[in-house]
Amino acid sequence: MRKSRVIAVVVASLVSSASIAMAQAPAQAPQAVRHDGRGAAWGGRGQGGALRGITLSAAEKASLKSVHKKYAAESKSLRQSLKPAMEEARAARQKGDTAAAKAVWARNSEGRDKMKALRDGEQADIRAALTPEHQKAFDANVAKLKERRAEFAKGRKGKHKDRRAGTNG
């Protein structure tokens, strides 16, 4: 009986200390969410974005707003048209059917090319809306983003190759 009381006291003290520690932990800030469907990292001011480190003037902000508005409708309709195919590819991957996923991916190359062209046009318009000194920073940020994307793609290809060879978990 005495052992069970001691165990109960120990458990109660652990629970109370854990709740105190959680109460004192700093609250995490909510993640920024963009409701226009574009990733905050591309044209937005999200972490790692093309506008990172650039303090926009009021005129630049207004210009960028109009650029985003110009591309929003077409981008949204294109995303909606690609959504069923992307869901089909995701379902095939989750089932382990990589052949079907690759087939869906290949079938939709035209839509992906249109989306890339749209993003490239928007990026060019964003760059044109910036002052020359901000354009230099923007170009450097875009170069970093392209480099990171290439490294990510290279890493993914290597990971899949290793997995096929049976050397990567």
Order of alpha helices (4+ residues) and beta strands (2+ residues): alpha-alpha-alpha-alpha-alpha
